[in-house]
Amino acid sequence: MADGNSEFDLHIWKQRAEGGRPDRYTVGVWQNGRILPLCHIQPLNNAIAAIQNALLQAGAQAIPPAPARKDNKNILSSLLRAIF
């Protein structure tokens, strides 16, 4: 976009784990009619990190990051749990 803003069409697939193991996630972003993988069958923290890396690469680093908060991962984890 000309104004430097970006929009992302994320695709998140959750693979439920068995035996007390953590669920796994595959994350991709739609771009020009194709899905580009960000991560494949990864634990939640790795999936969140993959999304963060994609945002930073898209130019989000120009915006000062929010102060580090211990509960940021918990907020996103809760959001992903609510979606799935």
N, C-alpha and C positions, 0 to 999 in steps of 0.2 A: 504494500500500500504506500502511497506517496507520503503520508504523514508519519511513517515510521511505526505505526501500530501493526500488530499481527493478530491473526485469528487462526485457531487451530481446531481441526476436526479430529479429536482423539478417538481411537478405538481401543477399548480396554476389555480384555478377555480374562476371566478368572477361572483358574483350574482348582477345584476343591481338592484338598489333600485328605488322606485317610490316616488313621493311626496316630492322631495327635500332631502330625507334621503340619507346618504352616502352609496355607494356600499359596499358589503361585500365580503370577500375572504375566500376560503378554500384552505389550502396549505398542501401538502404532499410530501414525498420523496420516490422514488422507491428504494427498497433495497431487494436483493435476490428474485426478481420476485413479491414482494408485495409492496403495497403502505402503508407507515406508516404516520399517520396523524400528522401534526404539529399544525394546528388550523382548526376550523370548523366554517364557516360563521361569520367571525370577521371583524371589521373595518380595514382599511388599516394599521393604526399604530400598531394594535395588530398582524396583519399578518407579518409585518416587524419584530416585536419583536420576533415572533415565529421562523422566519428564523434565526435571529441573535442568539437565544438560541440554535438552532440546530447546527449552526456553532461553537459556543463556546464549546458545548458538544463534538463535533467531534475533538477537539484539536486545534481549531483556537486560543485559548487563549494563546498558546505558542508564537504567533506572536504579537508583541506590537500593540495595537490598534492605528488607525490613530487619530490624534488630533481631539477632538470634534469640529464639524462644525455644525452650525445651519442649513445649507442647505443640510446635508446628507439625511434627510428624503425627502426633496423636490426632490433631484436627483433620489432616488429610486422610489418615487411616480411618477415622470415623466416617468421613465423607464417602470413601470408597466402600466401606462396609454397608453404608446406607443405600448406596446405589445397587449393590449386589445382594 
